[in-house]
Amino acid sequence: MAISGGFIIGAISNKKCLVDKKIADNVTLCNIISITLIAGIGIIGFTSILMLISANTSEVFFELSAFESNYLTSYTAPDRETTLIGTGLIDVRLNFINEDRKAYAQTANESVDHTDSNLNVPQIPMPNVTDPNLKVELVASDLKYPTTMAFVGKDDLLVLEKNNGTIKRIVNGNLLDEPILDLNVANKIERGLLGIDVARQTLDNATGEKTYVYVYYTQAIKDGDDMCSTFTLCNPLGNRIYRFEWTGNELINPNLILDLPVGPGADHNGGVIKVGPDGNIYALVGDGDSCWEDKYCSTSTYEDSVVNAESSNVPTGNPPDGRGGILSISPFGEPMLGGENKTTGILADHSPLNKYFAYGVRNGFGLAFDPISNKLWDSENGPGYGDEINIVEPGFNSGWLRVMGWWPVENAQPLPPERGYFGSKMVTIPNNLETFADKGRYSSPEFAWNMSVGVTALEFLKNDTLGSQYQNDLFAADYNNDYLYNFKLNEDRNRLDLDGVLADKVANNNAELDDLVFGQGFGIATDIREGPDGYLYVLSHIHGNLYRIVPK
């Protein structure tokens, strides 16, 4: 926090100095004063963080995510570049502790592989699950900030590495040395290589059924070329979805099927994608908003920001541009037809609004289809309060920026000093929503956290391999607590089966989550997948590990 404080104080003093002097000759002096302040406070803060890390790494993660959400600070050593990024959700980085990841990953016997004897890092215990009849196994390690994964065969899966743009392959628990594919990605804050899914489909009757791989990433001319101070000079090419063919060893024949705008800021990109039971591709795309602080939007005002949009429930705002919702497209990038006589998109007949399956989404990292009802569920992240789990019907309006969870949004960019909504208002039907000629419909969340936990991945477990009590349950993960959750659904599969203190669909504090906690300590799970073997696989963003939950 002291590091962020140094930057904030330095920025304020610099601005004050320049305002007071108002002559160009004093700009250099002002900058020197500001840099001195930043360096002094920054060194103290950096030293404090190192002390905290040696004592308790998880506390550092919590501190950054809970209280410094959306702040970016950088530290550069002569031999490496280090970035601490606290988005409040996903991207807290401690690269300077272990750049090559090897000494930070558990081996199969739960020890630490100290490939560098001079590297002083904490022992990382294996994750745990609450069911005494289950255990956690380490499948693979040495991944670098993985985001999502998808199986291309039994004991054969592809994993995305966010910052490198590399798609790695794990076969029978072995991480192959060479990536399957290396893509050029912009990787600032929440940009990067973000989403993947796989499907066996027949897209051409002449060639028959093939395995197709869909990838969502922030495309750039070269890796990391958005890491500069002037947004207009280094904006990425776009947030894009490509369809590849999987030959069994290679990804070939890339086809661009969705091209979305990106910028001016670098967060709220979403990126999770799933191939639905209907064969369409569903992508959760954040609202693209980084305008909570002037430096992320240059001189733009709120009226010029991307969140001032009809898709964010501003009826007088800008037309939708593909962000702030869940999009549904065919494998060829065409809109999913709905509306009257199935001849138009769900909300409109023109692009890109005809691609929206849902809107009013701030940001999120979880999509999952119920294996029984085929209904889509999502997870969404609030601004310090109001994280959600929703059932998503066609035309669903999630309510942002009028409501998050059950609580009103009273400021376009609320960044509360602490997590939680502490007002007295609750909202069941928000006012002044955009309905797109009554084709959009708002519904309240099926579950909400008053204090944001940074909910991430979702997955349904359709098999009974872990026990019949878990079959067809919904599993979720979060950032701040590093929990895995187990949610049961009611018989009609249209809501979560909640009782006791959670009967109101709200977790007011962590104590109320106890009955939902299934596991803990996975190192920020950014993806959960059921494998072909029926076991639950969990991808650790911070540890760089792939875990599997199996019976004892």
N, C-alpha and C positions, 0 to 999 in steps of 0.2 A: 504493500500500500504506500510505503514511503516513496518508492520509485514513481508510482503514478502521481503522488503528491508533488514530487519534485518537478515533474513535467507540467502539472497544472499550475503550480506556483510560478514556475519559470515563464509559462505562457502568459499568465496574468501580468507579471511584472514587466515583461517585454512589451505587452500591449499598452500598459500604463505609461511606461517610459516613452514609447513612441508618441502616444497621445499628448503627453506633457511637453515634449520637446518640439515636435512638429517640424523638425528640420532634418533634411537628409543626412547632414554631416554627423548627426548623433546616432544613426542607425547602428553603426558598428559597435559603438560603446554600449548601446542597449543590448545588442546580441551577446556581447561578452558578459555583461551582468547576468543575463538570463542563463547562459550556458554554465556559468560558475555556480549559480543556484541549483540548476538541474544536476550537475555533476556531484556537488556536495551532498545533497539530499539523496541522490540516486545511489551513491556509494554506500551510504548508511543503510538504505533500504535493501540494496543487493546483498550486503553482508548479513543483514537480518534474515533474508530469505534463505541464504545458505545454511544459517544456523537452524532455521526451522526445518529445512529439508532433512538435515542430519538427525533431527529429533523425531519428526513425524511428517512424512511426505503428504499424507492425505489432508493435513491441516492447511498446507500451502494451497492445494487445489481448491479446498473449500473457501479459503480466504479470497482468492482471486475470483472465483466464480460467483460467490455470493455478494461481494462488495465492490468489485472492480469490473463488473460486467461491461463489455464493449470498450474497454480501454486497451490500447496497444502500446507496449514499450519494447525497445530493442536493446540488446547488449551485444557488442561485437568484440571478440577477442582476436588476437593476431592470426590464429590458426583456425578459427571457426566463426560462424555467424549464429547467433542465438536469438531466439525470439520468444518472449513471453506474451501470449495472447490470451486474454480473458474475455470470452464472448458471453459468459454467463451460461453457456450451453455445452459447447463441444471443445473449443480449441485452447485450452490452457497448455502451454508448452514449457518443458524444462530441458531443452536441447543441450544446454551447457553442462548439465549433469551427465548425460550419456548420449553423445551424438550418434554412436554406432549401434546403440540399443542392446548389444550383446550382454553386457553385464547387468542389464536391467530386466532380464527375462528369466523366469523360472525354468529349470530343467525338469525332466519328468519326475525326479526324486525330490522336488520342491526346494532344491538348493539353488544357489546363484552361480552362474558360470562367469567367473572373474577372468575374462580374457585380458584385462588390463589390471595388473596387480597394483598400480598406483592410483586406480580409480576408487574413490571412497563413496560408495552408494549404499543406501539402506537395503536390507534384506526385504524382499517382497514376498509375503506369505501367499500361499495358494488361496484362491477364492473359496468360499464355502456356500453350501446350500442348507436349508433348514430341515429338509427331510432326511432322517438318519438312514434311510434305505437307498439314498442316492449319493454320488460322489462327483467331484470335478476332476477331469483329466486335462493335462496340457497336451495339445495336439501338435502345435508348431509355435515357434517364436522367431524373433529377429525381424519382424515386420516393422516398417517405419510409418507410424501414424495411419494405420489402416482405417478405412471408413465403412465399407460394405463388402459383401461377399456373395457368391452364388456358386452352386454346385453344377458342374458340367458332367458329372458321372459319380459313381460310387467311390468314395474316398478320393475324390478329385474335385478341387474347387479353385475358383479364381478370387483373388482378393485385391482390392484397390488400395493404393497408397496415396494419400491425399496430396502431399506437397510435391512428390517426385513425378507424378503422372504415370507411375508404373503399375501395370497389372501383373501381379505375381501369381504363381501357380503352386498349390500344395497337393502333392500326390502321396497317398498312404502316410501322411504325417510329415513328409519331407518337403521343405520349402526349396524349390528349385533356385539355383543361383541366378539364372538369367530370367528377366521378365518376359512374359508372353508378348507384351506390347508396352511401348514407352511413348506416352502422349505428351504434347506440350501443354502445360496447364498454368494458368494464373493461380497463385496459391495464397494470396494475402487474406488473412482472417478466415472467413468461411468459404472462400473460393477454393477450387481444387478439383481432384478426381473424386466424385461424390457418390454416384449411384450405379448399381449394376443389377441386372436380372437376366435370367436365361429361360428360353422356352423352345420346345420342339414344335415346329409349325410348318405347314405347307403354304408357302407364299406364291409358288409357281407350280401349277399342275405338271408341267413338263419335267421339272427336276424333283418333285416329290418332297417329302418331309426332310427338314434339316434342323440342326440346332442353331438358334440365333441368340446372340448376346447383345443386350441393349446397355449402353453406357452413357451416363450423364456426367458432364464435366465442364469446367470453365476453360474454354479453349483460348490459347495464347499463341503468339508467334514463337516464343521460347519460354521455358519454365521460369516462372517467377518474374516475368517482365512487367508485372503490375506493381512491383515494389519500388515505387518512386513517389516523390512528394507532390507531383502535379498530375491529378487524375486525367486531365485531357490528353496528356502525353503518353500514358501507359495503360489505357483501358484495355481489357481483354477483348477478344473477338466476339465472345458471347457465351452464355450458358447454353449448351447444346446437347442433344441426344443423338447418338449414332447407333445404327444397327450393323452388327458384324455377323459373319458366318463363322462358326466354330468347326474346324476340320478334324478335331481330335488332338491337334498340336499347335494350331495357329488360329489367330483371328484375322480374317481376310474380308475383302470386299466391303469396306466401310461405306455406309449410306447415311447422309445427314437427314434426319426425319423431323427434327424440331430445333429451331434457332430462336433464342430468347435474348432480349436486351440485358445488359449487365452494367452496373455503375449507377450513380457516381461512386457510391460506397461499396464496401466489400463484404458486407454481411447480409443475412437473411436471403440466402440463395436456396435454402432447402436442399434438394438434390436426390432424395430417395425416390426410387422408381420400382414399380412392380408390374409384371404382366398379369392381367386379370384373367378370370375364368373364361371371359369372352374373347381372349386373344388380343385385346387392346392394351396399350401401354399407359400406365397411370403414373404421373410425376407430380410430386408435391414441390411447389415453387414458392419460396418466401416472397414477401412484398418488396424486397430489394432496398429496404430503407436503412440508410446509415446517416440520416439527417438530424440525429439528436445532438450533434456537435458541429459547429460551423466548419471545422477543418475537413469534415467528410463531405461537405456539399459546397465548398468554396464560398461564394457570396450568395448562393441560392437561398430563397426564403421557403417557408413551408409550402406556399402555393406552387412553387416550382419543383417540389420534391416528389419522388416517385410514390410516396404513400398518399399523396393527395389525388386519389384515383377512385373511380366508381367501384373498382374491384375491392377497395378497402372501405366500402360503405360511405363514400363521400358523393352523394348524388350530383353535386355540382363540380365534381373533380374531373380529372383527365380520363379519357377512355381507357379501358383495360389494355395492357400491353403484353399480357401473358404471364404476369407475375401476380403474387398474392392469392394463389388458389391451387387447386388440384386439376391438372389438365389430363385429358384422355384423348389419345390419338391411336390410329391404326398402325400396324407395322410399317406403313408407307408414309406416315405423318399426316394422314387425313383425319378430320374431326370425327368423333363418335356421333352418329346421327341419333337424334331424339326428337323432342318437340312433336308437332303435329305430323302424323303420317310418317314419322321417322325420316323426314327429308331435310331437317335442319339440325344445327347443334342444339344442345339442351337449353341454352340461354339466348341464342341468336343464330342468324344465318350468315354472319360475316366474321371474318378472321380479325383478331385471334379469339374473340369472345365465343365463337362456336366451338372452341376447343376446351372451354372450361367445364369441368364436371362439378366443381365447387369453387367458392370464392370467399372473401372475408377472412383469409388465412394470413396471420402475421409471419409465422415461420414454423417449421416442424421437421422431424427426422424419422417419423414412423408411418408406414402404411402396411396393412395386412388384410387379406381377404378371409372371411369366415369360411371354413371348409364345408360347413353344412348349409348355411343360407346364401353363400357367395356374396354377402354384403361386405362393403369396404369399410374399414375402420382407420382412423388416423390419430396421431398424437401431435399436439401443437404447443408452442412455447410462448408464455406470456412475458410481460415486461416487469418481472419481479414478483408477479402474482398471476394466478389464473392459468397455469398450465392445464391442458385438457386432453381427454380421450373422447373421441366422437365416433358415432356411426354416421357414415357419409352416404346419403341418398343423392341421386342425380339432382343437381340444382341446389345443393346444400349451401347455405350461407352461414359461415362460422361466426360472423359478428364483428370481427376486427374492422375498424378501430373504434367501434361503439361499445364493445363489451369483450372481456376476456374472462373465461370461467363464468361465474355468476355475478361479476362485479363490473361496474361501469368504468369506461376509459374516459377520464375527464380532461386529458391532455393528449395532444397528438403524439407526443414522445415522452411518456412517463418513465422516468428512471429513478425509482424510489431509493432512498438512502439505505433501506433494508428490505429484505424480502417479505412479502405479505401485503394483503389489502386490509387496512385498518379503519376504513370508513364504515358507515352504518347502512349504506345502500346495497341492495341486491337487485339483480335484473333478471326477469324471466322472458320478457319480450322487449327488446331494445327499441327505441324510437329512431326515426329518421334513417332507416336502412334503405339501401339500394336493392330494388327487387327485379330490375331488368324486365319491366312490363309484367310483373307478377309471376315470372318464371322461376325466380329464386325464392327459397324458403329457409327461414332461420329456424334452428332448433337448439335447445340448450345442450351442454355437454353431458355425456354419460358419466363422466367423472372429472373432478377438478381439484387441483392442489391450490390451497390459498397461498402458501409460500412456495414460490417456484422451485422446482427440483431439477429443471432442465431435462424433462422427459425426452428420451431418444427413441430407441427402436421398438417395434412391435412385431410379434409373430404368434400365429396360432399353431398349436401342436396337435396335428390331426390323428396321430397314432397313439397307441397305448403302451409304447415301449418303456416309458418311465413309470407306468402304472395307470390303471384305468381311471384313477381319480384326476389325472391331468389331461386326459384325452379331450381334444377340442377346446381346451382352455386358451385364454389370451395371456401372453407373456409380454412384459414391458421392462424397460431399463431407464435409469435416470443418471444424471451427471453429479449433482451435489451430494447425494447420499451414497452413490455407487451401489444402488440396489438393483436387484432383479425382482419384479413383481409377478404374482400369479393371480389373474382375474378369472373368475368363473362367470358364465353367462346364464341368464334365465332360460327356461324351457323354450320360449318363443324366439330366442336368439336376437332379441331387439333391445336388450339392455344388460348391464352388468348386474350380477347377483350380489348385492351389497346389503349388509344389515348392521345392527348395532350403531356405533358412532358414525359409520359411513353410510347409513341409510339415506342421508340427505345428499349423497353423491359428492361430498366435500371432505377432503382431508385438511383440517385446520392446523395441524401440526404433525411432526414426525411420529409422535406417540400413537396417533390414530392410524398409522400405516402398518403397525406391527403384524396384523393378521394377513396382510397382503404380501409381506416380504418373503420371497422364495430363496434369495441368495444375496451375497454381498462380496465386495472386494475384487471385482473383475477388472478394475482399472479403466473405468468409463467404457461401458459396452455401447458401441455405436451400431452394432448389428447383432441380431439374433436370428438364426435360421434352423429349421428342422432339416436334418440331413436325410439322405436316402436310407440310412440305417434306422431312422426314427428317433435318434438322439437329438438333443438340443445343443447347438453350437453357438458360442458367444465370442464375439470379436472385441478385443481390448484395444482401445485407441491409444492409451497412455503406455501400457506395458508392451504393446506390440506383439501380443500373444493371441493365439486361437485356442479356446477352451472347449471342452465337450462335457456335458452332464449325462451321466450314465448310471445304471443301477449298480449297487455294490455286489 
